[in-house]
Amino acid sequence: MRPLAGRALAAAALAVLLVGCGGGGGNTAGHLTSTPSSSAPPPAKSVSAVGRSVPVGLRIPAIGVDTPVLRLGLAADGTVQVPPVQAHDRAGWYRHSPTPGQRGPSVILGHVTVGAYGDGVFRHLKDLRRGERIEVRLENGTDAVFAVTDVRTVAKADFPTKEVYGDVDRPELRLITCGGARTGDGYRDNVIVFAALTSTTS
């Protein structure tokens, strides 16, 4: 699958600005502000893209994430669907993006909090550091392994749509959740993790 373009990119831009983070009692809106790191990201070795296969699991050992992955699309109003707010919180892959390991940016969303249930699956996403490992289990039995290249906290007015959803010449991953200060039932910012494919295992 090619990365998002044209109408799909515009839909994605709107969708991410409305990504729910499960604050308060339900899917409240949260948004993303950028504080990029000053040093250059670590070079990622060249790894060939893999064939299309839907993600079914996500592990991030450094922050204790081990979750099934749902498939998310667009809601009737054109905004991105978000994982349901429930006790057993799970991450969700945005199915209009490439699958993890394909060339382009694959996008996975998760909550930082899930209302009355407490912490969400991506509650420690902001604590990730460059070089740390992200493993995505694919439906075909392959593990696509990524290394973090950047972690940003981004305000809604400064959301880097092209950097998140635009074309790239290698397989990359984006993890997105809410962050920053609480504002009513929502959050002021979001956290974006950028990562590049380093290997695949069967």
N, C-alpha and C positions, 0 to 999 in steps of 0.2 A: 504493500500500500504506500502510495506517495504521501508526504506530509500534507497537512491541511493547507488549502489555498482558497482564495476568493471568498465565496459565500460561506464555506465551512469555517474558514479562518475568522470571518466576522462573527459567526455564530459562537465560535469558541471564545472569542474575546468577551462577548456579552455574557456567555455562560460562566466564565471564571470570575467575573466581577460579582456574580450572584451566588458563588459557591457557598452552600450552607455549612456551618461548623457545629451544629448541634448544641449551641449555647442556650441557656435558659431552658425553655420547655420544648424546643423543637428545632427545625431547620432554619436557623437564623442566618442572615447574610453576613459574610465576612469578606475582607478584601486584602489585596496584597501590596507593601512599601519597600523600596529597594535600598539596601545598605550593602552593596557588593564589596567583596574583599579587595584589599589593595594589591595583593600579590597575584601573579598569574596562576591559573589553575595548573595542576600537575599534568604533564603530557600523558595522554592515554595511548597505549600501544595500538597499532592497527589490527583490528579484528573484523573478520568478514561478517556481513549481515547474515542472519538466519532467515529461514522461511517463515511465513505467517503461521502463528499458533497462539491462541488466546491464553492470557495469563490466568492461572488458577490459584496461585499462592505467592506470598511475598514474605521474605525474611530479611531483617536488618539486625544482625547480631549486636551491634554496638549500642542499640537503644531498646533491645528486647522485643522487637516486633516479629511476630510469626502469625500471619493472618491469611485466611482465604481471601480471594479477590473476586468481587462481583463484576458484572458487566453493566456499565452505565451508558445511557444515550442522552438524547435531548428531551426535555419535557414539552408539553403542548405549547407553552409560552416561549419556547426557543432557548430556555436556560438549560444548563447541564443538570442532569439528575445527580443526586448525591446519595451515598449509602444511607439506609434507613437508620433512624435514631433508635437504638435498642441496646440492651445490656451487653450482648456479645457483638461488639462493634467490629466491622470489617472495612477494609479498603475497597475501592472500586476503580476499575480501569475504564477510561473514556473511550468507547468503542469506535469513535470517529477518528482516533489517532492510530498510528501504526502499533502493531503488537510489539512487546519488548523484544529487542534483538533485530527487528527490521530496521532498515535505514530510515532515519527521521526521529522525531521526538514522541515517544510513547508517554502518555499522561495517566497518572494514578492519583486519585483523590482520597482523602481520609479526614475524619473529624479529629479535632483537638479535644473537644468535650462532647458528651452525648446527653445533654440535659440532666435530668434527675439521676441518670445512671453513672454520672461522674466522668472520669477521664476517657478520652477517645483513643483509637489505635495509633494516631499520629501525635500523641501528646508530647513526645520528646523529639519530634522531627527537627526542631531548631538546634538541638544539641549535636547533630551530626557534624563531622569534620571531613575535610578533604582527604580523599584516599580511602575512606571507610567503605566497606563492602555492602552491596545490596544484591540480594538473590531473588530472581523472579522465576517461579516454577511455571512452565508452560504446559498446555494441554497435551502436547505430544511427548511429554516426559523429559524434555530438555530443561536444564537450568540456565537461564541467561544471567550472567554475573556482571554487575556494574560497579564502578568506583565513583564516589562522590567527587565532583569537580568544583562545585560552588554551592553555598547555602546563602540565601538572601531572605531578608524580611522586607516586604514591599507594600507601600501604601496604595490604596485603590486608585488614586489619581495618577500614579506612576507605574501602573502595571505594564511590564515589558512583553506585550502580546507577541511580537515577532520573535523575541528570544525564546519564549516558551513554546509557541506553536509553529514557528516558521521553519522553513527548509534547512536541514543540516545534512552534511555529506557522510555521516556515520550513524550507527545506531546509538541513540541517547535515550535517557529516561528523565521524566519530570515528576516529582512528588509534590503535592500541593495540600496545604491545610491552612487553618486560620492561626493568627498569632497577634502579638502586641497587646495593647490595652483593651479591656472590655469597654464597650459602649452600649449601654442598655442590655439587650439580650444577645448582642453580637460582639464582634471583635473589630478593632480598627484596621488591622493589617492581615496579611497572610504570609506564610513561610513557603518558599519554593526551594526545593533541592534539585540541582542539576547533576546528572551522572552520565558516564560514558561506558559503553560495553567493553569489558576486558577479556572475557572468555565465555565459552559455553561448555556445558558438561551434560552427558546423557545418563 
